[in-house]
Every structure is written in C-alpha cells, then in structure tokens.
Amino acid sequence: MFQKLKKFGFVFALIASLVFTGAWQAGSGLPVAQTPTAPLAPGLTWNNLGQTARPMQLNIKGDALELSGQTYRSAESFSGAVSASVANFYSNDELYKLGWVSDDAYKAEDGIHQVFTNAAGYYLSVDYVNSADDPNSVSVVVWLSAPKDSGRFIAGTNVVSIDAAATLNKLNPANNATGVDPHLTILKWTDYPADKYSYCIKDPIKLNACAPSDPNWTGTFKNTAWIVTMLNPLTQYSWNVKAITYDGTKKLFTYADGGTFWNFKTGMSTLYISGSVGKAGVTMRYWADGTTDFHYVTSDSNGKYILSVPYDWTGYVKPSLTGYTFSPWNKHFTTPVETNQVANFIPLTSFIISGNVGTAYAKLTWVDHSVTYSTTADVYGKYSFYVSYNWEGTVTPSKPGATFSPSHRDYVAVLSNQTNQNYTLVVYTIAGYAGAPGVTLSYYYGGNRSVTSDSNGYYSLTVPYNWTGTVKPTKTGVSSFTPAQRSYTNVLSNLTGQNYRANYVLGFASIGTQDGYVRESFEGSGVGGVANSTTTLKIGDTTGNEQILSILSFNTSALPDNAVITGVRLKIYKQMIAGVNPMGLFGNLIIDVQKNYFGPSLSLTLDDFAAYAGGANGGVVNSVPTGMIYTGSVTTAGGLGQVNRAGYTQFRLRFASPTNADNATNFISFYSGETTATAYRPVLIVFYYVP
C-alpha cells in the first residue's frame, strides 16, 4: 500500500491548505512545448477576473519579469483546505501531463502560491487564497501569463557575489536517519548562490523516481527548508536537492552532495489510547511488547487519561495508585493499534506486604492475576509492595549466591496490610589483628556499624553476601594505621588475616642543660676548642674559619622497649643569622645520631666535636624553613637504630663543609632547650609501632 503524499514548504508550516497529492506517481518524459490553456479544475464554478499583472522573480539578484495574465477564481470556498480532488488536479503529476513543471512556491499575505513554467514560455500560478471575511476559508485562483517575451524586465537591486568555492549540502534528515515523523518530515539544506532550488523524494516503489525529467522536482525558489507531510510510516525514502542558476544563456544545475541521494526511514504514526480509571492522579504506565522501557501519563481530576502510541503498536497499559489495584489488572493490546482505542479500569482497595529481607538490593518476586511482579529492597534491606484485594500467593526473596531463611512466605486471602515480613541472610566473617587492643573498626552495611578489637588486639565482623565496602580502624593515641583501611568488593567467603599495624608518635623536648655548641680549636684541627652550653645553638664558622657545630640531647626512654622506629623528625627554631646564611652555602646541614651520648658523658664536652656517632650522616635538615622552623629527618637505618628506648639519644648538627674559608663569621643560630620561651625549644618526634 502506498499512501498519497502531501507536501508543503517549511515557510507554510501554519497553512494547512497547501497540499500536493500523488506527488511521485507521474510517468516519464519531458513536457512538450505548446501554447497552454488555463487548467481549471472540473466541478468548480470559475469566475473570469480578467487581466492582472504579476512580477515573476527570475534570480537571486532580484531580477523579475512583469507579465500580464488571465485570472480565474473559484466561486466555491473550502474550510481549512481544498478538497482532495482539487488538490490532486493541481498536483505536480497532473499538471506535468499538461506540460507544466514546478518552478516555485511561496507564501504571501493573501495565501499560498504554486508557480509552474511551460516549455513554450508561459507561467502558471495556482493560488490558495484566504477569504477576507473568513481567514479559515480558502478559494482557488488560477493565473495564466502571457508569453515571456511580452513581459517587462525589472532589474533587481541586490548585489550578489558568487562564491566559486560554495558547496551545496543536505542537512536534515541526516543520511540514514530513522524514526522520521511521516507527518512532519523537515528537509533542510545549505545556502548556495543559485537562482532557486528544487527538491525531490524518491518513491520507494518507482525505480526511476527523481530522474532529471521527473515532475516531482518541486521548486522552493530561495527557501532552504521544506516540510513534507503524509509519508508512509515505516518506509525507506531517498531524497536530494538541486540548485538552479541561469548564466544568461542556459540553466546550470548543481546537485547537493555531488548528486548523491540521502536515505531516511519514517517512523510510525501517532494514535491515542484513552479512558477512565475512576481516580485522580493515577499513573498510567505503558510499554511496547518485548521492551521494559516504561512511559507514563497521569489521570486528571476526573479520573480521565489519554496517552499516545505509534501506529501498529502492541503492548501493555497498567494503572497504579498507592492503596489501590485495578480491574482489569492491566490491558494488553495484542492486535496492532491502527485506530484510537478506549480502555477503562475500575479501582479496588489493595494491601501492603512489607519487611526487611536482610540485605541490600535483594529481589522479591510474586504473581498477581497471572502476572509475575518483582520489587527490589533498598540499601537497608527494607521492602514493601502492594497486592490486590483478597490476594493469594507466594513471595520469594533472591540474590545471586545468597541463602534466605525462610526461603519464601505463603499468603492466603490477604485482607489487611502484612508487616514485619522479615527474612534472615547468611553472612560472612572478616577477621584479623587490629594492631592494638581497643581499636574501633568501622564499616557500612544498612547503616554505620563498628566492632572493637579485644584485649589481644584481635577483631571479627560480619558482612552480608556479596558485600562491597571499606573497613577503617581508629583509636585515640594511635596516629595512623597501616594500611589506613581495607576495601572489599563482592565478598563471597570468610576472610581471615585481615591485619593492621598501629602507628604511634611520641614527642620529646630537648634537655637544655645538655644542649650547646662546640667550636673547633683552630681551622682544620678536627677537635673541639670551646664548648658553650647556653640558650643558643650555633652552626657554621668563625672569622678564623673554625667550624662550629651543635649538640642536642633528648630523654627517649618513654619509648616502648619493643618499639620499631619508622621515622624521626627534629624541629628547631631559628634565632638569628650572622654574616652569610650558611644554609645551602655550606652544603647540607647533617644530623649525626648517637645512643646515650657523644664523648665521655651526657654533658656537653669538647670531645663531642669529633666523637664517634653510631648513626653518622643519619639525616639532614631541610634548608627551606616553614616560617622560622627548620625540620630535619633521620632516614637511614643506622640513624634510626641509634634511638635509645631505655635512656638518652643525642643529635649532632653540622654542615657538610666545615667552612667557606672567607675569614668571616658565618653561622645560623637556633634556640636551645634552655630558652625561656617553650615554643622555641627543640622538639624530637619519633614515629614507631609495636609488633
């Protein structure tokens, strides 16, 4: 079956009277040059209005040819649009048989005009004009021009620059587009420096459609958009556009996209299903057979609804409203919908079955009125759903790999809400060593949960089947854990050995009476000459190029005997700089570490200058301070190994280069532990864990 086709220009979108029927059913062959007569549709009464003149636009420059022509108007008028027989008489096909070819179409204040040309040199305009008394009433006017040679040429005023690089391309519908509205197919193409355009759509039945001689090349003059209506639904079409330019001697044709036709396939026409559901605000869901893609509308205050479906649609319509079921339960349209349909429903009271299924996102399935339904529990395992009045059936929970107790629940003659219909889920254990007693391990399942490690530091927690989440340990006094947390994905078995390490931090203030600096006896001697235990720590050199270094002392006995040292940080507060800042100039500020003390005793002595250090070159002080604070880090195993868990630990600060040999004083001084301002005193920070 091939429907008759209606076409009208995009600029006429609001005018329903412009109709071209049977537009692609003509035979082949070109019109024969002959003196034409005015084609007056039979069945109408025609009034001869005599001669009237019209300007016929010729090209994009605005040139026109003013011609006199005989004018006829139908005595009959039509409401909205002319009759199908009249529209068909003035279609491209029928006028082509009389020697006329589509040349232009345009909308004016009085109505819509279709312009045709004849090989013998005449113009024909078929006009659908609006009545002055009734704008919805349409009459037909036929105007047949005198020969072109009798016309008066009117030069245009437009200045047109022809771009030789211009191309003509189609834009819409996109090539191979699908689902195009058969009642509103919008054709679009690019602007091109031509006198006019024509388009043609290939009839899917005709093999030679849109050949150069096909009458269905429809002129649009300079319009680059057009609307075609009443195509067949679910039908493949091809189309193209050509630009026509007159060079003064002949017409030149430029075909869009190099002459390549584009294809598109129409979708289905729209039909309506409507009816009553007896309640306002009812959600009317509907979906096509073989799909799960729901659409919906809502009934109005009178319980009425209307929804749209495609032509030839089959599928379900189902009403839903909290507290109600409906009779029938749903409506299944098994026969393709080809006309508007009516489907009514009666509301009935329904009841709730609710509870907790014991795990997030479990599925619960039941059958109501021979239809299988399901719902999914929320993240907390909670669920609820409605069943019909006096329902009888079975509810079964499920989740891949999960076991529920009970495995199902049976119901007979439900006449009230059923609450606390709970299920229990099989769970799995995650266990291990938390790193210390009293550690809180937090995780999430149906809400925030936690367990605490026992007096030996061990813990155990349970999670549901297929659990995904994170376990994070915390404890006051513990600076961090390694790992900081453990993440799990789809837990399907018990997990043991999920251990953590508790990391601690202790801070120590230096012992002021044992802090101080030692100056070399003379340049290059390598032995101490002056020891000074004051509020100041100096590091650098003197005018005699004698090296100055400093000693810091800490009581680190508060560390556990079995502590494993993982890091040591030293913070010192700058007091002043004398001469040139030696930081960077003298190389790295090196940290030597010694268990108990350098030299013969804990007190500052000259021997501390060159005394053995078990953790020599154990670390460096960062040359860039934060504010006035310089931070050093002990990073070597030798340096970390010298931290004393049972007594004192001393640090020696010295530059990699003892002097810059400029015979000038260059040193940086820091506050020692004897400084009255406690905020300025040196601090030692030790990071460790207890295995």
Helices and strands as residue ranges (DSSP letters): E 6-9, G 10-12, E 46-57, E 64-74, E 78-79, H 84-89, H 92-97, E 100-108, E 111-118, E 122-130, E 137-145, G 148-150, E 152-154, E 170-172, E 177-180, E 185-189, E 196-202, E 218-221, E 225-229, E 236-246, E 251-255, G 256-259, E 262-266, E 270-276, E 283-288, E 295-298, E 304-310, E 313-320, E 324-327, E 331-337, E 341-342, E 346-349, E 351-356, E 363-368, E 371-376, E 382-387, E 391-398, E 404-405, E 409-414, E 424-425, E 427-433, E 440-444, E 448-452, E 458-464, E 467-474, E 480-482, E 486-491, E 501-509, G 512-514, E 516-520, E 528-532, E 536-541, E 547-555, E 564-578, E 589-595, G 606-609, E 615-621, E 629-634, H 637-641, E 648-655, E 666-671, G 678-680, E 683-689
